[in-house]
Amino acid sequence: MAKSRGKIGSAGRFGERYGKRIKTLTSAAEKSKNARYKCPKCGMTYVKRESSGIWKCRKCGVKFAGQAYKPRTE
Ligand SMILES: [Zn+2]
């Protein structure tokens, strides 16, 4: 993504009709959505969100359920 977007991040594409609070929330959610997490099976940090609540490890291929934007809460 372009650096020029600054603080708004990927939420910037939604334009100005959303409030600042929404933008912040969306930005945080997208950040977390694109983050990688540690796999519960192989321990590698290769877990990415496959769809809402579904997570998949790109290393060993294990799939598991989690929260929409985080694999697990513990
Ligand atoms: Zn794994």
N, CA, C, O and the ligand as a Tripos MOL2 file, in Angstrom:
@<TRIPOS>MOLECULE
protein
  297   295    75     0     0
PROTEIN
NO_CHARGES

@<TRIPOS>ATOM
      1 N           0.8350   -1.2100    0.0000 N.3       1 MET1
      2 CA          0.0000    0.0000    0.0000 C.3       1 MET1
      3 C           0.8660    1.2550    0.0000 C.2       1 MET1
      4 O           1.9890    1.2490    0.5040 O.2       1 MET1
      5 N           0.3390    2.3080   -0.5600 N.am      2 ALA2
      6 CA          1.0930    3.5480   -0.6740 C.3       2 ALA2
      7 C           1.2930    4.2100    0.6860 C.2       2 ALA2
      8 O           0.3770    4.2650    1.5070 O.2       2 ALA2
      9 N           2.4750    4.6970    0.9010 N.am      3 LYS3
     10 CA          2.7870    5.3630    2.1560 C.3       3 LYS3
     11 C           2.0150    6.6640    2.3140 C.2       3 LYS3
     12 O           1.7460    7.0980    3.4340 O.2       3 LYS3
     13 N           1.6640    7.2770    1.2090 N.am      4 SER4
     14 CA          1.0190    8.5920    1.2300 C.3       4 SER4
     15 C          -0.3530    8.5640    1.9000 C.2       4 SER4
     16 O          -0.8900    9.6160    2.2480 O.2       4 SER4
     17 N          -0.9300    7.3700    2.0860 N.am      5 ARG5
     18 CA         -2.2330    7.2940    2.7360 C.3       5 ARG5
     19 C          -2.1530    7.6370    4.2200 C.2       5 ARG5
     20 O          -3.1600    7.9890    4.8340 O.2       5 ARG5
     21 N          -0.9880    7.5380    4.7810 N.am      6 GLY6
     22 CA         -0.7850    7.9650    6.1610 C.3       6 GLY6
     23 C          -1.5880    7.1640    7.1670 C.2       6 GLY6
     24 O          -1.7530    5.9510    7.0320 O.2       6 GLY6
     25 N          -2.0820    7.8590    8.1710 N.am      7 LYS7
     26 CA         -2.7530    7.2390    9.3210 C.3       7 LYS7
     27 C          -4.0320    6.5030    8.9640 C.2       7 LYS7
     28 O          -4.4190    5.5530    9.6460 O.2       7 LYS7
     29 N          -4.6800    6.9330    7.9080 N.am      8 ILE8
     30 CA         -5.9730    6.3570    7.5560 C.3       8 ILE8
     31 C          -5.8250    4.8910    7.1320 C.2       8 ILE8
     32 O          -6.7150    4.0760    7.3760 O.2       8 ILE8
     33 N          -4.7270    4.5720    6.5120 N.am      9 GLY9
     34 CA         -4.4780    3.1880    6.1350 C.3       9 GLY9
     35 C          -5.4610    2.6860    5.1020 C.2       9 GLY9
     36 O          -5.9720    3.4680    4.3000 O.2       9 GLY9
     37 N          -5.7340    1.3950    5.1080 N.am     10 SER10
     38 CA         -6.5680    0.8090    4.0680 C.3      10 SER10
     39 C          -8.0250    1.2250    4.1830 C.2      10 SER10
     40 O          -8.7860    1.0470    3.2320 O.2      10 SER10
     41 N          -8.4370    1.7760    5.3220 N.am     11 ALA11
     42 CA         -9.8200    2.2300    5.4690 C.3      11 ALA11
     43 C         -10.0840    3.4530    4.6030 C.2      11 ALA11
     44 O         -11.2380    3.8200    4.3790 O.2      11 ALA11
     45 N          -9.0340    4.0770    4.1230 N.am     12 GLY12
     46 CA         -9.1760    5.2830    3.3200 C.3      12 GLY12
     47 C         -10.0250    5.0780    2.0880 C.2      12 GLY12
     48 O         -10.6170    6.0290    1.5770 O.2      12 GLY12
     49 N         -10.0930    3.8690    1.6100 N.am     13 ARG13
     50 CA        -10.8540    3.6420    0.3850 C.3      13 ARG13
     51 C         -12.3570    3.7980    0.5940 C.2      13 ARG13
     52 O         -13.1060    3.9110   -0.3760 O.2      13 ARG13
     53 N         -12.8060    3.8040    1.8480 N.am     14 PHE14
     54 CA        -14.2350    3.9720    2.1060 C.3      14 PHE14
     55 C         -14.6720    5.4320    2.0050 C.2      14 PHE14
     56 O         -15.8660    5.7300    2.0400 O.2      14 PHE14
     57 N         -13.7240    6.3240    1.8820 N.am     15 GLY15
     58 CA        -14.0720    7.7210    1.7000 C.3      15 GLY15
     59 C         -14.5040    8.4030    2.9750 C.2      15 GLY15
     60 O         -14.3350    7.8780    4.0750 O.2      15 GLY15
     61 N         -15.0610    9.5780    2.8060 N.am     16 GLU16
     62 CA        -15.3450   10.4310    3.9560 C.3      16 GLU16
     63 C         -16.7350   10.2510    4.5390 C.2      16 GLU16
     64 O         -17.0500   10.8930    5.5420 O.2      16 GLU16
     65 N         -17.5710    9.4210    3.9680 N.am     17 ARG17
     66 CA        -18.9280    9.3390    4.5300 C.3      17 ARG17
     67 C         -18.9770    8.5520    5.8260 C.2      17 ARG17
     68 O         -19.9690    8.6250    6.5510 O.2      17 ARG17
     69 N         -17.9260    7.7980    6.1360 N.am     18 TYR18
     70 CA        -17.8860    7.1160    7.4230 C.3      18 TYR18
     71 C         -17.1920    8.0080    8.4530 C.2      18 TYR18
     72 O         -16.2640    8.7510    8.1310 O.2      18 TYR18
     73 N         -17.6570    7.9170    9.6780 N.am     19 GLY19
     74 CA        -17.0660    8.7370   10.7370 C.3      19 GLY19
     75 C         -15.6630    8.2930   11.0770 C.2      19 GLY19
     76 O         -15.2180    7.2200   10.6690 O.2      19 GLY19
     77 N         -14.9880    9.1110   11.8130 N.am     20 LYS20
     78 CA        -13.6020    8.8260   12.1770 C.3      20 LYS20
     79 C         -13.4950    7.5560   13.0130 C.2      20 LYS20
     80 O         -12.5610    6.7680   12.8610 O.2      20 LYS20
     81 N         -14.4720    7.3750   13.9000 N.am     21 ARG21
     82 CA        -14.4650    6.2100   14.7760 C.3      21 ARG21
     83 C         -14.5620    4.9240   13.9680 C.2      21 ARG21
     84 O         -13.8260    3.9670   14.2070 O.2      21 ARG21
     85 N         -15.4690    4.9170   13.0210 N.am     22 ILE22
     86 CA        -15.6620    3.7520   12.1690 C.3      22 ILE22
     87 C         -14.3710    3.4590   11.3990 C.2      22 ILE22
     88 O         -13.9330    2.3140   11.2890 O.2      22 ILE22
     89 N         -13.7940    4.5080   10.8840 N.am     23 LYS23
     90 CA        -12.5660    4.3710   10.1230 C.3      23 LYS23
     91 C         -11.4730    3.7140   10.9480 C.2      23 LYS23
     92 O         -10.7560    2.8270   10.4850 O.2      23 LYS23
     93 N         -11.3700    4.1800   12.1850 N.am     24 THR24
     94 CA        -10.3580    3.6400   13.0770 C.3      24 THR24
     95 C         -10.6140    2.1650   13.3450 C.2      24 THR24
     96 O          -9.6940    1.3470   13.3320 O.2      24 THR24
     97 N         -11.8730    1.8430   13.5860 N.am     25 LEU25
     98 CA        -12.2250    0.4550   13.8660 C.3      25 LEU25
     99 C         -11.9420   -0.4200   12.6590 C.2      25 LEU25
    100 O         -11.3630   -1.4990   12.7840 O.2      25 LEU25
    101 N         -12.3530    0.0510   11.4920 N.am     26 THR26
    102 CA        -12.1560   -0.7180   10.2820 C.3      26 THR26
    103 C         -10.6730   -0.9390   10.0230 C.2      26 THR26
    104 O         -10.2390   -2.0240    9.6370 O.2      26 THR26
    105 N          -9.9210    0.1140   10.2460 N.am     27 SER27
    106 CA         -8.4980    0.0290   10.0250 C.3      27 SER27
    107 C          -7.8590   -1.0010   10.9450 C.2      27 SER27
    108 O          -6.9990   -1.7750   10.5230 O.2      27 SER27
    109 N          -8.2800   -1.0050   12.1920 N.am     28 ALA28
    110 CA         -7.7440   -1.9450   13.1620 C.3      28 ALA28
    111 C          -8.1270   -3.3700   12.7820 C.2      28 ALA28
    112 O          -7.3190   -4.2940   12.8690 O.2      28 ALA28
    113 N          -9.3730   -3.5250   12.3610 N.am     29 ALA29
    114 CA         -9.8520   -4.8530   11.9900 C.3      29 ALA29
    115 C          -9.0890   -5.3740   10.7790 C.2      29 ALA29
    116 O          -8.7130   -6.5450   10.7290 O.2      29 ALA29
    117 N          -8.8660   -4.5080    9.8180 N.am     30 GLU30
    118 CA         -8.1600   -4.9510    8.6180 C.3      30 GLU30
    119 C          -6.7140   -5.2820    8.9160 C.2      30 GLU30
    120 O          -6.1430   -6.2080    8.3410 O.2      30 GLU30
    121 N          -6.1390   -4.5320    9.8040 N.am     31 LYS31
    122 CA         -4.7580   -4.7830   10.1990 C.3      31 LYS31
    123 C          -4.6550   -6.1650   10.8150 C.2      31 LYS31
    124 O          -3.7780   -6.9610   10.4790 O.2      31 LYS31
    125 N          -5.5720   -6.4220   11.7220 N.am     32 SER32
    126 CA         -5.5930   -7.6950   12.4230 C.3      32 SER32
    127 C          -5.9270   -8.8340   11.4560 C.2      32 SER32
    128 O          -5.4000   -9.9390   11.5850 O.2      32 SER32
    129 N          -6.7880   -8.5620   10.5070 N.am     33 LYS33
    130 CA         -7.1900   -9.5560    9.5240 C.3      33 LYS33
    131 C          -6.0010   -9.9890    8.6830 C.2      33 LYS33
    132 O          -5.8850  -11.1560    8.3070 O.2      33 LYS33
    133 N          -5.1320   -9.0520    8.3950 N.am     34 ASN34
    134 CA         -3.9890   -9.3470    7.5400 C.3      34 ASN34
    135 C          -2.7580   -9.7990    8.3130 C.2      34 ASN34
    136 O          -1.7260  -10.1300    7.7300 O.2      34 ASN34
    137 N          -2.8850   -9.8080    9.6260 N.am     35 ALA35
    138 CA         -1.7480  -10.2190   10.4390 C.3      35 ALA35
    139 C          -1.5840  -11.7370   10.3890 C.2      35 ALA35
    140 O          -2.4990  -12.4720   10.0180 O.2      35 ALA35
    141 N          -0.4090  -12.1730   10.7670 N.am     36 ARG36
    142 CA         -0.1790  -13.6150   10.8140 C.3      36 ARG36
    143 C          -0.0880  -14.0560   12.2660 C.2      36 ARG36
    144 O           0.4090  -13.3350   13.1310 O.2      36 ARG36
    145 N          -0.5760  -15.2420   12.4990 N.am     37 TYR37
    146 CA         -0.6040  -15.7540   13.8660 C.3      37 TYR37
    147 C           0.1110  -17.0910   13.9400 C.2      37 TYR37
    148 O           0.3670  -17.7510   12.9330 O.2      37 TYR37
    149 N           0.4140  -17.4520   15.1440 N.am     38 LYS38
    150 CA          1.1350  -18.6970   15.3850 C.3      38 LYS38
    151 C           0.1980  -19.8920   15.2280 C.2      38 LYS38
    152 O          -0.9190  -19.8930   15.7460 O.2      38 LYS38
    153 N           0.6620  -20.8880   14.5200 N.am     39 CYS39
    154 CA         -0.1320  -22.0840   14.2910 C.3      39 CYS39
    155 C          -0.1680  -22.9510   15.5500 C.2      39 CYS39
    156 O           0.8720  -23.2010   16.1600 O.2      39 CYS39
    157 N          -1.3590  -23.4100   15.9410 N.am     40 PRO40
    158 CA         -1.4720  -24.2510   17.1390 C.3      40 PRO40
    159 C          -0.9130  -25.6490   16.9000 C.2      40 PRO40
    160 O          -0.6500  -26.3780   17.8560 O.2      40 PRO40
    161 N          -0.7340  -26.0220   15.6700 N.am     41 LYS41
    162 CA         -0.2650  -27.3710   15.3540 C.3      41 LYS41
    163 C           1.2580  -27.4250   15.1690 C.2      41 LYS41
    164 O           1.9490  -28.1960   15.8340 O.2      41 LYS41
    165 N           1.7600  -26.5990   14.2610 N.am     42 CYS42
    166 CA          3.1950  -26.6810   13.9680 C.3      42 CYS42
    167 C           4.0030  -25.5790   14.6610 C.2      42 CYS42
    168 O           5.2320  -25.6280   14.6850 O.2      42 CYS42
    169 N           3.3050  -24.5840   15.2250 N.am     43 GLY43
    170 CA          4.0000  -23.5430   15.9700 C.3      43 GLY43
    171 C           4.6330  -22.4600   15.1160 C.2      43 GLY43
    172 O           5.2680  -21.5460   15.6430 O.2      43 GLY43
    173 N           4.4700  -22.5530   13.8130 N.am     44 MET44
    174 CA          5.0330  -21.5410   12.9290 C.3      44 MET44
    175 C           4.0630  -20.3620   12.7920 C.2      44 MET44
    176 O           2.8510  -20.5240   12.9310 O.2      44 MET44
    177 N           4.6010  -19.2030   12.5240 N.am     45 THR45
    178 CA          3.7440  -18.0310   12.3760 C.3      45 THR45
    179 C           3.2720  -17.9240   10.9310 C.2      45 THR45
    180 O           3.6600  -17.0200   10.1910 O.2      45 THR45
    181 N           2.4310  -18.8660   10.5580 N.am     46 TYR46
    182 CA          1.9660  -18.9130    9.1800 C.3      46 TYR46
    183 C           0.4540  -18.9330    9.0830 C.2      46 TYR46
    184 O          -0.1010  -19.2050    8.0180 O.2      46 TYR46
    185 N          -0.2120  -18.6460   10.1840 N.am     47 VAL47
    186 CA         -1.6670  -18.6940   10.1720 C.3      47 VAL47
    187 C          -2.2450  -17.3950    9.6440 C.2      47 VAL47
    188 O          -1.9500  -16.3110   10.1470 O.2      47 VAL47
    189 N          -3.0650  -17.5270    8.6320 N.am     48 LYS48
    190 CA         -3.7340  -16.3480    8.0700 C.3      48 LYS48
    191 C          -5.2280  -16.6250    8.0220 C.2      48 LYS48
    192 O          -5.6720  -17.7730    7.9930 O.2      48 LYS48
    193 N          -5.9890  -15.5330    8.0140 N.am     49 ARG49
    194 CA         -7.4360  -15.6440    7.9760 C.3      49 ARG49
    195 C          -7.8570  -16.0850    6.5880 C.2      49 ARG49
    196 O          -7.4890  -15.4740    5.5850 O.2      49 ARG49
    197 N          -8.6310  -17.1510    6.5470 N.am     50 GLU50
    198 CA         -9.0890  -17.6410    5.2490 C.3      50 GLU50
    199 C         -10.4370  -17.0220    4.8980 C.2      50 GLU50
    200 O         -10.6320  -16.5340    3.7850 O.2      50 GLU50
    201 N         -11.3640  -17.0440    5.8510 N.am     51 SER51
    202 CA        -12.6190  -16.3160    5.7160 C.3      51 SER51
    203 C         -13.0510  -15.9950    7.1290 C.2      51 SER51
    204 O         -12.3450  -16.3240    8.0820 O.2      51 SER51
    205 N         -14.2010  -15.3560    7.2800 N.am     52 SER52
    206 CA        -14.6030  -14.9100    8.6150 C.3      52 SER52
    207 C         -14.6730  -16.0880    9.5820 C.2      52 SER52
    208 O         -15.4910  -16.9920    9.4130 O.2      52 SER52
    209 N         -13.8220  -16.0710   10.5800 N.am     53 GLY53
    210 CA        -13.8330  -17.1280   11.5900 C.3      53 GLY53
    211 C         -13.0740  -18.3850   11.2040 C.2      53 GLY53
    212 O         -12.9700  -19.3110   12.0080 O.2      53 GLY53
    213 N         -12.5500  -18.4370   10.0070 N.am     54 ILE54
    214 CA        -11.7880  -19.6100    9.5680 C.3      54 ILE54
    215 C         -10.3360  -19.2070    9.3610 C.2      54 ILE54
    216 O         -10.0430  -18.2290    8.6720 O.2      54 ILE54
    217 N          -9.4440  -19.9580    9.9550 N.am     55 TRP55
    218 CA         -8.0200  -19.6480    9.8830 C.3      55 TRP55
    219 C          -7.2660  -20.8330    9.3080 C.2      55 TRP55
    220 O          -7.6390  -21.9840    9.5340 O.2      55 TRP55
    221 N          -6.2340  -20.5580    8.5860 N.am     56 LYS56
    222 CA         -5.4930  -21.6390    7.9560 C.3      56 LYS56
    223 C          -3.9980  -21.3880    8.0670 C.2      56 LYS56
    224 O          -3.5220  -20.2690    7.8810 O.2      56 LYS56
    225 N          -3.2800  -22.4370    8.3710 N.am     57 CYS57
    226 CA         -1.8250  -22.3590    8.4400 C.3      57 CYS57
    227 C          -1.2690  -22.6630    7.0560 C.2      57 CYS57
    228 O          -1.5580  -23.7060    6.4690 O.2      57 CYS57
    229 N          -0.4760  -21.7440    6.5520 N.am     58 ARG58
    230 CA          0.0780  -21.9360    5.2130 C.3      58 ARG58
    231 C           1.2950  -22.8420    5.2300 C.2      58 ARG58
    232 O           1.8250  -23.2150    4.1840 O.2      58 ARG58
    233 N           1.7220  -23.1850    6.4110 N.am     59 LYS59
    234 CA          2.8810  -24.0590    6.5230 C.3      59 LYS59
    235 C           2.4470  -25.5270    6.5070 C.2      59 LYS59
    236 O           2.8940  -26.3050    5.6650 O.2      59 LYS59
    237 N           1.5710  -25.8950    7.4500 N.am     60 CYS60
    238 CA          1.1570  -27.2960    7.5480 C.3      60 CYS60
    239 C          -0.2450  -27.5310    7.0060 C.2      60 CYS60
    240 O          -0.6700  -28.6800    6.8810 O.2      60 CYS60
    241 N          -0.9730  -26.4610    6.6790 N.am     61 GLY61
    242 CA         -2.2720  -26.6100    6.0430 C.3      61 GLY61
    243 C          -3.4400  -26.8370    6.9830 C.2      61 GLY61
    244 O          -4.5670  -27.0300    6.5250 O.2      61 GLY61
    245 N          -3.1980  -26.8200    8.2920 N.am     62 VAL62
    246 CA         -4.2970  -27.0540    9.2370 C.3      62 VAL62
    247 C          -5.2760  -25.8770    9.1950 C.2      62 VAL62
    248 O          -4.8800  -24.7180    9.0690 O.2      62 VAL62
    249 N          -6.5510  -26.2070    9.3040 N.am     63 LYS63
    250 CA         -7.5960  -25.1860    9.3190 C.3      63 LYS63
    251 C          -8.3010  -25.2650   10.6490 C.2      63 LYS63
    252 O          -8.5430  -26.3550   11.1680 O.2      63 LYS63
    253 N          -8.6270  -24.1330   11.1960 N.am     64 PHE64
    254 CA         -9.3690  -24.1550   12.4430 C.3      64 PHE64
    255 C         -10.2530  -22.9250   12.5670 C.2      64 PHE64
    256 O         -10.0420  -21.9100   11.9040 O.2      64 PHE64
    257 N         -11.2510  -23.0470   13.4390 N.am     65 ALA65
    258 CA        -12.1840  -21.9400   13.6450 C.3      65 ALA65
    259 C         -11.6370  -20.9870   14.6840 C.2      65 ALA65
    260 O         -10.8870  -21.3820   15.5770 O.2      65 ALA65
    261 N         -12.0140  -19.7510   14.5610 N.am     66 GLY66
    262 CA        -11.5990  -18.7580   15.5380 C.3      66 GLY66
    263 C         -12.5660  -17.6040   15.5020 C.2      66 GLY66
    264 O         -13.6890  -17.7330   15.0130 O.2      66 GLY66
    265 N         -12.1360  -16.4940   16.0120 N.am     67 GLN67
    266 CA        -12.9750  -15.3120   15.9390 C.3      67 GLN67
    267 C         -12.8230  -14.6980   14.5590 C.2      67 GLN67
    268 O         -11.9680  -15.1040   13.7710 O.2      67 GLN67
    269 N         -13.6580  -13.7200   14.2830 N.am     68 ALA68
    270 CA        -13.6410  -13.1100   12.9550 C.3      68 ALA68
    271 C         -12.2820  -12.4960   12.6230 C.2      68 ALA68
    272 O         -11.7990  -12.6100   11.4960 O.2      68 ALA68
    273 N         -11.6760  -11.8510   13.6070 N.am     69 TYR69
    274 CA        -10.4280  -11.1370   13.3150 C.3      69 TYR69
    275 C          -9.2410  -11.6250   14.1080 C.2      69 TYR69
    276 O          -8.1460  -11.0720   14.0000 O.2      69 TYR69
    277 N          -9.4500  -12.6620   14.9080 N.am     70 LYS70
    278 CA         -8.3500  -13.2330   15.6790 C.3      70 LYS70
    279 C          -8.5570  -14.7260   15.7590 C.2      70 LYS70
    280 O          -9.6940  -15.1730   15.9100 O.2      70 LYS70
    281 N          -7.5210  -15.5010   15.6650 N.am     71 PRO71
    282 CA         -7.6760  -16.9520   15.7290 C.3      71 PRO71
    283 C          -8.2450  -17.4320   17.0700 C.2      71 PRO71
    284 O          -9.0920  -18.3250   17.1030 O.2      71 PRO71
    285 N          -7.7900  -16.8520   18.1470 N.am     72 ARG72
    286 CA         -8.2490  -17.2800   19.4710 C.3      72 ARG72
    287 C          -7.9690  -16.2010   20.4990 C.2      72 ARG72
    288 O          -7.1770  -15.2910   20.2550 O.2      72 ARG72
    289 N          -8.6080  -16.3010   21.6290 N.am     73 THR73
    290 CA         -8.5180  -15.2320   22.6190 C.3      73 THR73
    291 C          -7.5120  -15.4860   23.7260 C.2      73 THR73
    292 O          -7.0890  -14.5480   24.4020 O.2      73 THR73
    293 N          -7.1340  -16.7050   23.9180 N.am     74 GLU74
    294 CA         -6.2760  -17.0370   25.0640 C.3      74 GLU74
    295 C          -4.9880  -16.2350   25.0900 C.2      74 GLU74
    296 O          -4.1710  -16.4080   25.9940 O.2      74 GLU74
    297 ZN          0.8660  -25.0760   11.0070 Zn       75 ZN75
@<TRIPOS>BOND
     1     1     2 1
     2     2     3 1
     3     3     4 2
     4     3     5 am
     5     5     6 1
     6     6     7 1
     7     7     8 2
     8     7     9 am
     9     9    10 1
    10    10    11 1
    11    11    12 2
    12    11    13 am
    13    13    14 1
    14    14    15 1
    15    15    16 2
    16    15    17 am
    17    17    18 1
    18    18    19 1
    19    19    20 2
    20    19    21 am
    21    21    22 1
    22    22    23 1
    23    23    24 2
    24    23    25 am
    25    25    26 1
    26    26    27 1
    27    27    28 2
    28    27    29 am
    29    29    30 1
    30    30    31 1
    31    31    32 2
    32    31    33 am
    33    33    34 1
    34    34    35 1
    35    35    36 2
    36    35    37 am
    37    37    38 1
    38    38    39 1
    39    39    40 2
    40    39    41 am
    41    41    42 1
    42    42    43 1
    43    43    44 2
    44    43    45 am
    45    45    46 1
    46    46    47 1
    47    47    48 2
    48    47    49 am
    49    49    50 1
    50    50    51 1
    51    51    52 2
    52    51    53 am
    53    53    54 1
    54    54    55 1
    55    55    56 2
    56    55    57 am
    57    57    58 1
    58    58    59 1
    59    59    60 2
    60    59    61 am
    61    61    62 1
    62    62    63 1
    63    63    64 2
    64    63    65 am
    65    65    66 1
    66    66    67 1
    67    67    68 2
    68    67    69 am
    69    69    70 1
    70    70    71 1
    71    71    72 2
    72    71    73 am
    73    73    74 1
    74    74    75 1
    75    75    76 2
    76    75    77 am
    77    77    78 1
    78    78    79 1
    79    79    80 2
    80    79    81 am
    81    81    82 1
    82    82    83 1
    83    83    84 2
    84    83    85 am
    85    85    86 1
    86    86    87 1
    87    87    88 2
    88    87    89 am
    89    89    90 1
    90    90    91 1
    91    91    92 2
    92    91    93 am
    93    93    94 1
    94    94    95 1
    95    95    96 2
    96    95    97 am
    97    97    98 1
    98    98    99 1
    99    99   100 2
   100    99   101 am
   101   101   102 1
   102   102   103 1
   103   103   104 2
   104   103   105 am
   105   105   106 1
   106   106   107 1
   107   107   108 2
   108   107   109 am
   109   109   110 1
   110   110   111 1
   111   111   112 2
   112   111   113 am
   113   113   114 1
   114   114   115 1
   115   115   116 2
   116   115   117 am
   117   117   118 1
   118   118   119 1
   119   119   120 2
   120   119   121 am
   121   121   122 1
   122   122   123 1
   123   123   124 2
   124   123   125 am
   125   125   126 1
   126   126   127 1
   127   127   128 2
   128   127   129 am
   129   129   130 1
   130   130   131 1
   131   131   132 2
   132   131   133 am
   133   133   134 1
   134   134   135 1
   135   135   136 2
   136   135   137 am
   137   137   138 1
   138   138   139 1
   139   139   140 2
   140   139   141 am
   141   141   142 1
   142   142   143 1
   143   143   144 2
   144   143   145 am
   145   145   146 1
   146   146   147 1
   147   147   148 2
   148   147   149 am
   149   149   150 1
   150   150   151 1
   151   151   152 2
   152   151   153 am
   153   153   154 1
   154   154   155 1
   155   155   156 2
   156   155   157 am
   157   157   158 1
   158   158   159 1
   159   159   160 2
   160   159   161 am
   161   161   162 1
   162   162   163 1
   163   163   164 2
   164   163   165 am
   165   165   166 1
   166   166   167 1
   167   167   168 2
   168   167   169 am
   169   169   170 1
   170   170   171 1
   171   171   172 2
   172   171   173 am
   173   173   174 1
   174   174   175 1
   175   175   176 2
   176   175   177 am
   177   177   178 1
   178   178   179 1
   179   179   180 2
   180   179   181 am
   181   181   182 1
   182   182   183 1
   183   183   184 2
   184   183   185 am
   185   185   186 1
   186   186   187 1
   187   187   188 2
   188   187   189 am
   189   189   190 1
   190   190   191 1
   191   191   192 2
   192   191   193 am
   193   193   194 1
   194   194   195 1
   195   195   196 2
   196   195   197 am
   197   197   198 1
   198   198   199 1
   199   199   200 2
   200   199   201 am
   201   201   202 1
   202   202   203 1
   203   203   204 2
   204   203   205 am
   205   205   206 1
   206   206   207 1
   207   207   208 2
   208   207   209 am
   209   209   210 1
   210   210   211 1
   211   211   212 2
   212   211   213 am
   213   213   214 1
   214   214   215 1
   215   215   216 2
   216   215   217 am
   217   217   218 1
   218   218   219 1
   219   219   220 2
   220   219   221 am
   221   221   222 1
   222   222   223 1
   223   223   224 2
   224   223   225 am
   225   225   226 1
   226   226   227 1
   227   227   228 2
   228   227   229 am
   229   229   230 1
   230   230   231 1
   231   231   232 2
   232   231   233 am
   233   233   234 1
   234   234   235 1
   235   235   236 2
   236   235   237 am
   237   237   238 1
   238   238   239 1
   239   239   240 2
   240   239   241 am
   241   241   242 1
   242   242   243 1
   243   243   244 2
   244   243   245 am
   245   245   246 1
   246   246   247 1
   247   247   248 2
   248   247   249 am
   249   249   250 1
   250   250   251 1
   251   251   252 2
   252   251   253 am
   253   253   254 1
   254   254   255 1
   255   255   256 2
   256   255   257 am
   257   257   258 1
   258   258   259 1
   259   259   260 2
   260   259   261 am
   261   261   262 1
   262   262   263 1
   263   263   264 2
   264   263   265 am
   265   265   266 1
   266   266   267 1
   267   267   268 2
   268   267   269 am
   269   269   270 1
   270   270   271 1
   271   271   272 2
   272   271   273 am
   273   273   274 1
   274   274   275 1
   275   275   276 2
   276   275   277 am
   277   277   278 1
   278   278   279 1
   279   279   280 2
   280   279   281 am
   281   281   282 1
   282   282   283 1
   283   283   284 2
   284   283   285 am
   285   285   286 1
   286   286   287 1
   287   287   288 2
   288   287   289 am
   289   289   290 1
   290   290   291 1
   291   291   292 2
   292   291   293 am
   293   293   294 1
   294   294   295 1
   295   295   296 2
@<TRIPOS>SUBSTRUCTURE
     1 MET1         2 RESIDUE 1 A MET
     2 ALA2         6 RESIDUE 1 A ALA
     3 LYS3        10 RESIDUE 1 A LYS
     4 SER4        14 RESIDUE 1 A SER
     5 ARG5        18 RESIDUE 1 A ARG
     6 GLY6        22 RESIDUE 1 A GLY
     7 LYS7        26 RESIDUE 1 A LYS
     8 ILE8        30 RESIDUE 1 A ILE
     9 GLY9        34 RESIDUE 1 A GLY
    10 SER10       38 RESIDUE 1 A SER
    11 ALA11       42 RESIDUE 1 A ALA
    12 GLY12       46 RESIDUE 1 A GLY
    13 ARG13       50 RESIDUE 1 A ARG
    14 PHE14       54 RESIDUE 1 A PHE
    15 GLY15       58 RESIDUE 1 A GLY
    16 GLU16       62 RESIDUE 1 A GLU
    17 ARG17       66 RESIDUE 1 A ARG
    18 TYR18       70 RESIDUE 1 A TYR
    19 GLY19       74 RESIDUE 1 A GLY
    20 LYS20       78 RESIDUE 1 A LYS
    21 ARG21       82 RESIDUE 1 A ARG
    22 ILE22       86 RESIDUE 1 A ILE
    23 LYS23       90 RESIDUE 1 A LYS
    24 THR24       94 RESIDUE 1 A THR
    25 LEU25       98 RESIDUE 1 A LEU
    26 THR26      102 RESIDUE 1 A THR
    27 SER27      106 RESIDUE 1 A SER
    28 ALA28      110 RESIDUE 1 A ALA
    29 ALA29      114 RESIDUE 1 A ALA
    30 GLU30      118 RESIDUE 1 A GLU
    31 LYS31      122 RESIDUE 1 A LYS
    32 SER32      126 RESIDUE 1 A SER
    33 LYS33      130 RESIDUE 1 A LYS
    34 ASN34      134 RESIDUE 1 A ASN
    35 ALA35      138 RESIDUE 1 A ALA
    36 ARG36      142 RESIDUE 1 A ARG
    37 TYR37      146 RESIDUE 1 A TYR
    38 LYS38      150 RESIDUE 1 A LYS
    39 CYS39      154 RESIDUE 1 A CYS
    40 PRO40      158 RESIDUE 1 A PRO
    41 LYS41      162 RESIDUE 1 A LYS
    42 CYS42      166 RESIDUE 1 A CYS
    43 GLY43      170 RESIDUE 1 A GLY
    44 MET44      174 RESIDUE 1 A MET
    45 THR45      178 RESIDUE 1 A THR
    46 TYR46      182 RESIDUE 1 A TYR
    47 VAL47      186 RESIDUE 1 A VAL
    48 LYS48      190 RESIDUE 1 A LYS
    49 ARG49      194 RESIDUE 1 A ARG
    50 GLU50      198 RESIDUE 1 A GLU
    51 SER51      202 RESIDUE 1 A SER
    52 SER52      206 RESIDUE 1 A SER
    53 GLY53      210 RESIDUE 1 A GLY
    54 ILE54      214 RESIDUE 1 A ILE
    55 TRP55      218 RESIDUE 1 A TRP
    56 LYS56      222 RESIDUE 1 A LYS
    57 CYS57      226 RESIDUE 1 A CYS
    58 ARG58      230 RESIDUE 1 A ARG
    59 LYS59      234 RESIDUE 1 A LYS
    60 CYS60      238 RESIDUE 1 A CYS
    61 GLY61      242 RESIDUE 1 A GLY
    62 VAL62      246 RESIDUE 1 A VAL
    63 LYS63      250 RESIDUE 1 A LYS
    64 PHE64      254 RESIDUE 1 A PHE
    65 ALA65      258 RESIDUE 1 A ALA
    66 GLY66      262 RESIDUE 1 A GLY
    67 GLN67      266 RESIDUE 1 A GLN
    68 ALA68      270 RESIDUE 1 A ALA
    69 TYR69      274 RESIDUE 1 A TYR
    70 LYS70      278 RESIDUE 1 A LYS
    71 PRO71      282 RESIDUE 1 A PRO
    72 ARG72      286 RESIDUE 1 A ARG
    73 THR73      290 RESIDUE 1 A THR
    74 GLU74      294 RESIDUE 1 A GLU
    75 ZN75       297 GROUP 0 **** ****
